Amino acid sequence: MYLRDLRIRGFRIFEDIQVKFKPGVNVLIGENNSGKSTIIDALRICLGIGRSDTGIYIQESDLHVDIQNPHYISREIQFDLNFLLEDDPLERRCFFDFLTPDPLNPTTQTVQIHLKFVLVETGKKKYFKRFIWGGENEGQQIPYEALQEIFYIYLDPLRDAINALKPYSYENKTSHLFNQLTRYRKGVDDIPLDDNKKSQLAKQLYSVFENTEHDWVHILCAGKDKVNEHLEGTGITYKNPNIEMSYVGREYSDVVRGIILRRPVYEVSSLNGCEQKYFELFQNGLGGE
């Protein structure tokens, strides 16, 4: 299924707007302060209801303000999502409790999810009360297991290509993407990528560095011997510090931090047996010449 439309009411600059999407890639284009980031934040709030995104939450400043009417007071924010089901029986089973006939096409069904945030005041304390329901009728509960099936990956805007694309950078967006993957394909098999699988893959990889059948462990020992030979007699009361060494990282997240993005320089058809060269994206960007 895919998100066909999102209705936003009472959120920041939008009093009431409906945004429509198509399958595949959708691009938001607009001037500064036209609401692009507001739409993205609304999507993050809605799609993260089953997996909390601590980077964004509803606050009082998100309530809509009518710049033409100073007497207008808003206390509610509502998001309405409409997913169009495709020919996947598993999706129908997951979201069976709140399937709704598509008003635009009676032969198809949609999944409706609604979120409402109401500002509540109790004395000096203010907080938002959240309501979630599925289908057309408010109050129809959504099983938490179904909410967990709605998953998204959010990548921050690419404002600093050097830090955001360079391998091993703290802000590396490539590693963030790979850390968020939940499955991958191996031939015809669709394999879940959960924490246990990530741990298993990391152990398989790092076992190469620790196995005496491979040269990496001997290279590490050679470097360690050189360092300890240099430090011999320099410790307190001339004791040998006996430094130990290991290759950095033991986790799946350590591996994906080292992924490098490169763009080929030459067209494959023009190589004629020559070796391909690459531009590193953190130095050259995503565009062409």
C-alpha angles and dihedrals in degrees: 000000000000137000106264100179143357124203117203121195127182096353118137110297094357120088092175126344136155120210118197125206137192131212113277125015119003122189127201114210125182147119123281113289092014093122105265094128091044090058091048091049091049089054091049092052093047100041092044096059091105095041112034117232105210090193094074137032140156116273135173093261088063092069114109118259120203104218090195095054119046090184092061113110120187123198102163137069120186134184123191119193125193117194120191114221119224130196097298116119091195091061090052091053093048094051100028093121094067107028113143130191111253108248089207094052120018092198092066135058133222136203112230121198123180130191125189127184116195122190109231124194121201108176107301094345124093127187140155120251112208126215123189126183140158133223126015100309121077111234096037103133124229117217110244090229089061092051089054089059089065105085136168141173119222120198117192118239112282101243100143111039094182095059096030099051104025114106116255092014114144090233095045107152094192092062090045089056093049091047089057096051113116101186143007138196125247108184105306094340122102105209124196113233102208128152093274092052092047090051091049093050092048092051091050091052098044093045085074090064093050101041114099089215089073126064097233093082091050092049089052091050091050091054092044091052091052092051095046091046089055092047096046110125095007097097128092111299086002094287118155109251089212096207117210122210137195137171110268122260133017102197137087088245090058091055097050092048087071097056110123126206116217135173118214115242100208133046110251091236092059098051096087092187096319121129117262117243126205141210115220108233096221087063101035107028129225100288132087131255 
